[in-house]
């Protein structure tokens, strides 16, 4: 389908709330290679409202009807994690290309099944690990490959996000670890993928997963909910290069400071950071060589921005970068990254982290 617009149907296209509203829809509407053809929400009236709001031709409340529609080339899934598996599998069975938000599945088994079917169907498949498309992190990866810091000796990553004590009624389900949407699976999944993308994969690790607040208040309600999902994750390990790495990802009650990654080498230091509470937005990149008196701001080459200026900054930007990469894969008939196979690798890493915490033992990666 070289040269043709890619016709998209997006599941979870609420016009008033959600990650799709904040990131996916503004990204897609700003990219000329895509045509927003269909939207799907849980109710027909909200689907029709979204279709009118975003200019989509088709509105569905049944995702199974949408994914088989002949006028749709790509299905984008941006809904609660427990629903990912059934929706992605239906889209793949229909022979559609698929973009699915991270985590790919609620657990490793679901992710493996989705990746296996995607390979069998021969379609393009992408998972929403959007840090890999951020220009600052792309540049950081380049600088490390160019030996800006020399041999990497150690690296550290922290991510502290606010909002631990209370959840809205629509998010209370996240308290259940089995639903697959928590500080380990979402925030730590994104964070460890950013580290692995830039610095390298873990060779072995030890970890601690903790529940520091075992009861959440439910906003605008007298109710509370018991929590089985972790809110703090600590990982210490050795990367494939031999570098020592540490990660601390946490959801905290107040005043989260955002995300930061530090890389220390024999010849210098690189630091990437963002105070934004959305995922990896507006990252600042600093570096310093051995004789420099302080870290300095490093420029980000324009060639690492792939999207037009109409794409809004913040949440839509890196998602748009991902969609542009996906469009090239679809148009050229090639695979794209990050794909479902990489998602399985990340799910396995999270399982190793949890197993290390449960057993209190150092774990080697398979």
PyMOL commands that set and color helices and strands:
alter all, ss='L'
color gray80, all
select helices_A, chain A and resi 19-29+44-54+63-67+81-93+108-121+130-133+135-145+169-175+177-179+183-198+302-304+315-332+340-359
alter helices_A, ss='H'
color red, helices_A
select strands_A, chain A and resi 6-11+34-40+58-60+74-77+97-101+125-128+152-162+166-167+202-210+215-218+224-226+232-239+244-252+258-265+268-274+284-289+296-297+363-364
alter strands_A, ss='S'
color yellow, strands_A
deselect
rebuild
show_as cartoon
